[in-house]
Amino acid sequence: MRIQPLPAPLHRELPIALAQIFAPVPDPSAKPNDDARERLARTRDALKQASGRIEAGRAWYGGVRQSYGGEGAK
């Protein structure tokens, strides 16, 4: 019986995720005397920023999956 050598462990360098994609969105905290419209605008802007980061994270992850030969994120 011939003993087969073990295959070398697989190694893959993953791309570094962009810090701005996975960074938390600043809290649009309100001050006691803030105008409600200003608060709403800051909240809306923060939500847009968060949604943009989620979409960018999905695109980045889809690229990582494609580089492995799997299906990309849709």
Secondary structure, DSSP 8 states (H G I E B T S, - for coil): ------------------HHHHS--------TT--HHHHHHHHHHHHHHHHHHHHHHHHHHHHHHHHTTS----
